[in-house]
Amino acid sequence: MKANRIIELLDKAQVGKEVLVNGWVRTFRNDQFIAINDGSTVRNMQAVVIKEDFPIEVLKKLNTGAAIRVSGMLVESQGKGQETEIQVKSLEILGECDPDEFPIQMKKHSLEFLREKAHLRFRTNTFAAVFRIRHAMTFAIHNFFNERGFYGLHTPIITGSDAEGAGEMFRVTTLDVGNPPRREDGSVNDEEDFFGKVTNLTVSGQLEAELGALALGKVYTFGPTFRAENSNTSRHLAEFWMIEPEVAFANLTDNMDLAEDFLKYLTKYALEHCREDLEFLSEREKNEEQSKPVAERHELSLIERLQFVAENPFERLTYTEAIELLRQSKPFKKGKFKYPVEWGIDLQSEHERYLVEKHFSTPVILTDYPAGIKAFYMRLNDDQKTVAAMDVLVPGIGEIIGGSQREERYDHLLKKFKEFDIPLKEMDWYLQTRKFGSCQHAGFGLGFERLVMFVTGMSNIRDVIPFPRTPLNAEF
């Protein structure tokens, strides 16, 4: 008999069928009722055994975490909490689990503890729900771009360029770090390295995606990126995933339209296809926030925040207008902002969330940032002070998307190279695209883990990636 997934057996329409289920024991109570979960749903399947029908040695092995196989008749449940249950005819222990050693018992565990048990935390309802949603968002992202004529582009993980100009990159080398080859002046001879020069793990696929867009029209990347930033905040990882679309013949307005359409599509997809997991996570968040001060609680529930993004038009305003609004706000005048608000410095999460959650009560897109705080590839505006950049802000997170219209003018980009001290030898290929059929083009980056945080309501980015990589932590 072919095994059934539990999610397929939970409605009464399946009653009367002989079924077979593989899964893991969540609980075994009263020597009769087994709660089984196979990962397909947050709900368990109750399997009812008549203890006289099975050897006591088998029943004693029905511990939390044990892998089992049961078969029997699916019947309408007489108990509360489930529509159906299995009357067990056969029971097989596939993998025993010692209750004295298994750390994931049926009790409340802290997220910090579960991070230390990342190889087992998938067994909990919370993380099973998070990673089912992560999968759904992965599928929805590819679906969105495919439906709109974009081509997926696999950009390099190993690169010789720094797309962001920040320098916080992981070196890739085969040289003996203890005794590297050296030149006569004592410097390391990078020409003897595997690639013949300094290479690193990429921080972005954007620059390569631009090359694809300038031939294919519309492309997107979805891949791992890396940043050697020594940060231990709840919003930073050393290894994370980025979605980066690039569109030829597009300006900043086109870019904003695409970003808004993209986020609305993803939130609607989650609400439609992940409802059960979202309801579970929303209830979990509500319970967690009971112990927090009122000021730190979300004003909207998880599902309401997703509906908030899906149903409201995004407010659009310039960085300069946002600075003025913030300086006129009550939190600023009463000194409640932790970070300063003045033209020329980047906004912090507290400022972004004020604009979204308090002032406008709708998602916000900020545009036209000071050139000095943005990357070299962003198009300089006519005022010579700002660039055609944009950030998309959503409730609970703040910035979730960052993008720009790219600088397509050769002379302007060459000037930026000099200002940012970018070596022409290493980046001549990028400049050449501005000489051979250049056109206006735009794109943005969406940090996938930031998206999953927003959709699941998880407050720490380490809890939305299977195996987080952070300073001093590369376990599993």
Protein Blocks (a to p, Z undefined) as FASTA:
>chain_A
ZZddfklmmpfklgoiacddddddfbdchhlaccddehlambdcdddddfklpcfklmmm
mcghiacdddddddddfbehiabdcddfbdcdfbdcdfklmmbdcbdddfklmmmmmmmm
mmpmklmmmmmmmmmmmmmmmmmmmmnopacddddfbdcbdfkonopacdddfbdfklcc
ddfkopacfklmmnopacdddfbfklmmmmmmmmnopacddddddddddcfbfkbcfbdc
ddddddehiafklmmmmmmmmmmmmmmmmmmmmmmmmmmmmmmmmmmmmmpcfklpcfbd
fklmmmmmmmpccddddfklmmmmmmmpmklmnopafbdcdehiacdfklmmmmmmmmno
pacddehiafklccfklccdfkomaccddddddehklpabdcddddfbfklmmmmmmmno
pafklmmmmmmmmmnopacdddddddfklmmmmmnopabfklmcfbacdehiagZZ
